[in-house]
């Protein structure tokens, strides 16, 4: 078993509808997600002679115990397959935690994919999908990457055409706790599985199928933007700044508080970032990623 280095990406939501609370306590959602070029790095090392999981994290914002999704992924995979969980995990965070960018879920997906390779496992795709969904709703998406329509609680995925777009990402200092955000939406009970898409999702899917960046930018919509919460207020200020500085459209990612703007090209993205940097939180210029570039595993000797 060789040591592995994994690069795993963040995501944004081009649309996000919360349709109601399900009988199992989760919320029924309808969302379009796309991976972006913002990376966490994970090193997986065999722990010879020590049949336990160990985890080190470079960020004080992220736990380094069994509540971390990397740890949970390794533990669940070992229990499901009977493998000995002898692995050392080093997590180098660059995706801001708690900002709606999916960093924890991405890390979990990377850990699953890496350990399957390291431990030489032959896991049926359906079993892997079930394990991923047990860890978190977005984890199955990060095993695919690219662009997907997600329904159910986020685990029912349909591939959509990836789009090549430049983004300006703003991460306000004040974050939005996910559980509080969902509670604040005060949705009623979901009325069973929808057959068709909402109009919001239809517009987003139509723009992606047409590779229409301008149409996509105009279709951005997220139910959490309506909440009266401090982090959402910061996100709204950042959204206004992005639009005023030249983005085609802007929207909230996940339940916040990160906001992204879609720029017509790289030069405009850099110009927008320069205009708002220093007054709208952390500002990052990035771009969307195709599926094959969203999660990259290599042997440590190749680095």
C-alpha positions as CSV (number, residue, x, y, z in Angstrom):
1,X,0.0,0.0,0.0
2,X,1.5,3.3,-1.1
3,X,1.0,6.8,0.3
4,X,-1.6,8.8,-1.6
5,X,-2.0,12.5,-2.2
6,X,-5.5,13.7,-3.1
7,X,-6.7,17.1,-4.4
8,X,-10.4,17.5,-3.9
9,X,-12.5,20.5,-5.0
10,X,-15.2,22.8,-3.6
11,X,-18.7,23.5,-5.2
12,X,-21.2,26.2,-5.8
13,X,-25.0,25.9,-6.2
14,X,-26.4,27.5,-9.3
15,X,-29.9,27.0,-7.9
16,X,-31.2,25.7,-4.6
17,X,-34.8,25.1,-3.7
18,X,-35.9,23.7,-0.3
19,X,-39.3,22.0,-0.9
20,X,-40.2,20.9,2.6
21,X,-39.4,18.6,5.5
22,X,-39.5,14.9,4.8
23,X,-40.8,12.2,7.1
24,X,-37.3,11.1,7.9
25,X,-36.4,14.6,9.2
26,X,-34.3,15.7,6.2
27,X,-35.4,18.4,3.8
28,X,-36.4,17.7,0.2
29,X,-34.2,19.8,-2.0
30,X,-33.7,20.5,-5.7
31,X,-30.3,22.0,-6.6
32,X,-27.8,22.2,-9.4
33,X,-24.2,21.9,-8.2
34,X,-20.9,22.5,-10.0
35,X,-17.4,21.8,-8.8
36,X,-14.9,24.7,-8.8
37,X,-11.1,25.1,-8.7
38,X,-10.7,25.6,-5.0
39,X,-8.9,22.7,-3.3
40,X,-8.4,20.8,-0.1
41,X,-5.4,18.5,0.0
42,X,-5.4,15.1,1.7
43,X,-2.4,12.8,2.4
44,X,-3.3,9.2,3.2
45,X,-0.6,7.1,4.7
46,X,-0.7,3.4,5.7
47,X,-0.3,3.1,9.5
48,X,1.7,-0.1,9.8
49,X,1.3,-1.8,13.2
50,X,-1.4,0.6,14.4
51,X,-5.0,-0.5,13.4
52,X,-6.5,2.8,14.1
53,X,-7.5,6.0,12.3
54,X,-5.4,9.1,13.0
55,X,-6.2,12.6,11.7
56,X,-4.3,15.8,11.6
57,X,-5.8,19.1,10.3
58,X,-4.1,22.4,9.6
59,X,-7.1,24.5,10.6
60,X,-8.4,25.2,14.1
61,X,-11.9,25.6,12.6
62,X,-12.1,21.9,11.6
63,X,-12.2,19.1,14.2
64,X,-9.5,16.4,14.1
65,X,-11.6,13.7,15.9
66,X,-14.3,11.2,15.0
67,X,-16.7,14.1,14.2
68,X,-14.6,15.0,11.1
69,X,-16.2,13.6,7.9
70,X,-12.8,12.2,6.7
71,X,-12.6,10.1,9.9
72,X,-16.2,9.1,9.5
73,X,-15.7,8.0,5.9
74,X,-12.7,5.9,6.8
75,X,-14.5,4.3,9.8
76,X,-17.6,3.5,7.8
77,X,-15.7,2.1,4.8
78,X,-13.6,-0.2,7.2
79,X,-16.7,-1.4,9.0
80,X,-18.6,-2.1,5.7
81,X,-15.7,-4.0,4.0
82,X,-14.0,-5.6,7.0
83,X,-10.8,-3.7,6.3
84,X,-8.5,-2.8,9.1
85,X,-8.6,1.0,9.5
86,X,-4.9,1.5,9.8
87,X,-4.5,4.9,8.1
88,X,-3.0,8.3,8.9
89,X,-5.0,11.2,7.4
90,X,-3.5,14.6,7.0
91,X,-6.0,17.3,5.9
92,X,-4.7,20.6,4.5
93,X,-7.7,22.9,4.3
94,X,-8.0,25.7,1.8
95,X,-11.8,25.5,1.2
96,X,-13.3,27.8,3.8
97,X,-15.2,25.8,6.4
98,X,-18.9,26.4,7.1
99,X,-19.4,28.7,4.1
100,X,-21.7,26.5,1.9
101,X,-18.9,25.4,-0.4
102,X,-19.0,21.7,0.5
103,X,-15.5,21.3,1.8
104,X,-16.3,18.7,4.4
105,X,-18.3,16.6,2.0
106,X,-15.6,16.9,-0.6
107,X,-13.0,15.7,1.9
108,X,-15.1,12.7,2.8
109,X,-15.6,11.7,-0.8
110,X,-11.8,12.0,-1.4
111,X,-11.1,9.8,1.7
112,X,-13.5,7.2,0.4
113,X,-12.0,7.2,-3.1
114,X,-8.5,7.2,-1.8
115,X,-8.9,4.4,0.7
116,X,-10.7,2.2,-1.8
117,X,-7.5,2.5,-3.9
118,X,-5.1,2.2,-1.0
119,X,-6.8,-0.9,0.6
120,X,-7.4,-2.6,-2.8
121,X,-11.2,-2.8,-2.3
122,X,-13.7,-3.9,-5.0
123,X,-16.8,-2.0,-3.8
124,X,-20.0,-2.1,-6.0
125,X,-21.0,1.4,-7.1
126,X,-24.3,1.1,-5.4
127,X,-22.6,0.2,-2.1
128,X,-20.3,3.2,-2.5
129,X,-23.2,5.5,-3.2
130,X,-25.0,4.3,-0.1
131,X,-22.0,4.8,2.1
132,X,-21.4,8.3,0.7
133,X,-25.0,9.3,1.3
134,X,-24.9,8.0,4.8
135,X,-22.0,10.4,5.5
136,X,-23.6,13.5,4.0
137,X,-26.0,14.6,1.3
138,X,-23.3,16.2,-0.9
139,X,-20.8,13.4,-0.6
140,X,-22.1,11.3,-3.6
141,X,-21.9,14.4,-5.8
142,X,-18.2,14.9,-5.0
143,X,-17.5,11.4,-6.1
144,X,-18.7,12.4,-9.5
145,X,-17.7,16.1,-9.8
146,X,-18.6,18.3,-12.7
147,X,-22.2,19.4,-12.8
148,X,-25.2,17.6,-11.4
149,X,-28.9,18.1,-10.7
150,X,-29.5,16.8,-7.1
151,X,-32.9,15.9,-5.7
152,X,-34.2,14.0,-2.7
153,X,-32.0,15.2,0.2
154,X,-29.3,15.7,-2.3
155,X,-28.3,12.1,-3.0
156,X,-30.4,11.5,-6.2
157,X,-28.1,12.7,-8.9
158,X,-28.4,13.4,-12.6
159,X,-25.4,14.4,-14.7
160,X,-25.6,17.8,-16.5
161,X,-23.2,19.3,-19.0
162,X,-20.3,21.1,-17.2
163,X,-19.9,24.7,-18.2
164,X,-16.7,26.6,-18.6
165,X,-17.1,29.8,-16.5
166,X,-15.0,32.2,-14.5
167,X,-16.2,32.9,-11.0
168,X,-15.4,35.5,-8.3
169,X,-16.0,34.0,-4.9
170,X,-16.6,36.1,-1.8
171,X,-16.5,34.5,1.7
172,X,-17.8,36.9,4.4
173,X,-16.2,36.5,7.9
174,X,-19.6,35.8,9.5
175,X,-20.8,32.3,8.7
176,X,-24.3,30.8,8.5
177,X,-24.9,27.7,10.6
178,X,-26.6,25.2,8.3
179,X,-29.0,23.8,10.9
180,X,-30.1,27.3,11.9
181,X,-30.6,28.3,8.3
182,X,-32.8,25.3,7.6
183,X,-34.8,25.9,10.8
184,X,-35.3,29.6,9.8
185,X,-36.8,28.6,6.4
186,X,-39.7,27.1,8.4
187,X,-40.8,24.8,5.5
188,X,-43.8,22.6,5.9
189,X,-43.9,18.9,5.1
190,X,-42.8,17.8,1.7
191,X,-45.7,16.4,-0.4
192,X,-43.9,13.4,-1.7
193,X,-41.5,13.1,-4.6
194,X,-41.9,15.6,-7.3
195,X,-42.0,14.3,-10.9
196,X,-41.1,17.5,-12.7
197,X,-38.6,20.3,-11.9
198,X,-39.5,23.7,-10.5
199,X,-39.3,26.6,-12.9
200,X,-36.1,27.8,-11.2
201,X,-34.3,24.5,-11.9
202,X,-35.8,24.3,-15.4
203,X,-34.2,27.7,-16.3
204,X,-30.8,26.5,-14.9
205,X,-30.9,23.2,-16.7
206,X,-31.9,24.9,-19.9
207,X,-28.9,27.3,-19.7
208,X,-26.5,24.5,-19.0
209,X,-27.7,22.4,-21.9
210,X,-27.3,25.4,-24.2
211,X,-23.8,26.3,-22.7
212,X,-25.3,29.7,-22.1
213,X,-23.2,31.5,-19.5
214,X,-25.3,34.7,-19.7
215,X,-28.6,32.7,-19.3
216,X,-27.1,30.8,-16.4
217,X,-26.0,34.0,-14.6
218,X,-29.6,35.3,-14.9
219,X,-31.1,32.1,-13.6
220,X,-29.2,32.0,-10.2
221,X,-31.6,31.6,-7.3
222,X,-31.3,30.3,-3.8
223,X,-34.0,30.1,-1.2
224,X,-31.7,30.9,1.7
225,X,-31.0,34.4,0.4
226,X,-34.4,35.5,1.8
227,X,-33.4,34.7,5.4
228,X,-32.9,37.5,8.0
229,X,-29.6,36.3,9.4
230,X,-26.4,38.3,9.9
231,X,-24.3,36.0,7.7
232,X,-27.0,36.2,4.9
233,X,-27.0,40.0,5.2
234,X,-23.2,40.0,4.7
235,X,-23.7,37.7,1.7
236,X,-26.3,40.1,0.2
237,X,-23.9,43.0,0.5
238,X,-21.2,40.9,-1.2
239,X,-23.7,40.0,-4.0
240,X,-24.4,43.6,-4.6
241,X,-20.7,44.4,-4.8
242,X,-20.2,41.6,-7.3
243,X,-23.0,42.8,-9.6
244,X,-21.9,46.5,-9.3
245,X,-18.3,45.5,-10.2
246,X,-19.3,43.8,-13.4
247,X,-20.4,40.2,-12.8
248,X,-23.2,38.9,-15.1
249,X,-25.0,37.4,-12.1
250,X,-24.4,36.4,-8.5
251,X,-25.8,34.0,-6.0
252,X,-25.4,32.3,-2.6
253,X,-23.8,28.9,-2.4
254,X,-25.5,26.3,-0.2
255,X,-26.9,27.9,2.9
256,X,-24.2,30.5,2.9
257,X,-22.4,32.6,3.6
258,X,-20.2,32.3,0.5
259,X,-21.4,34.2,-2.6
260,X,-20.1,33.8,-6.2
261,X,-20.4,36.0,-9.2
262,X,-20.2,34.7,-12.8
263,X,-17.9,36.8,-15.0
264,X,-17.9,36.8,-18.8
265,X,-14.1,36.0,-18.9
266,X,-10.9,35.7,-16.9
267,X,-9.9,39.4,-17.3
268,X,-13.3,40.6,-16.0
269,X,-13.1,38.2,-13.1
270,X,-9.7,39.6,-12.1
271,X,-11.0,43.1,-12.5
272,X,-14.0,42.5,-10.3
273,X,-11.9,40.9,-7.6
274,X,-9.5,43.9,-7.6
275,X,-12.5,46.3,-7.3
276,X,-14.1,44.6,-4.3
277,X,-11.1,43.1,-2.5
278,X,-10.7,44.5,1.0
279,X,-14.3,45.4,1.6
280,X,-16.4,42.3,1.0
281,X,-14.6,39.5,2.9
282,X,-12.2,37.0,1.4
283,X,-12.1,37.2,-2.4
284,X,-11.0,34.4,-4.7
285,X,-11.0,34.2,-8.5
286,X,-11.7,30.6,-9.6
287,X,-13.4,28.7,-12.4
288,X,-15.6,25.7,-12.9
289,X,-14.3,22.2,-13.3
290,X,-15.2,19.2,-15.4
291,X,-15.8,15.8,-13.7
292,X,-12.3,14.3,-14.5
293,X,-10.6,17.3,-12.8
294,X,-12.6,17.5,-9.6
295,X,-11.0,14.8,-7.6
296,X,-7.4,13.8,-8.4
297,X,-5.5,10.9,-6.7
298,X,-1.8,10.3,-7.2
299,X,0.9,8.3,-5.5
300,X,3.1,10.4,-3.2
301,X,6.1,9.6,-5.2
302,X,4.6,11.3,-8.2
303,X,4.4,14.7,-6.5
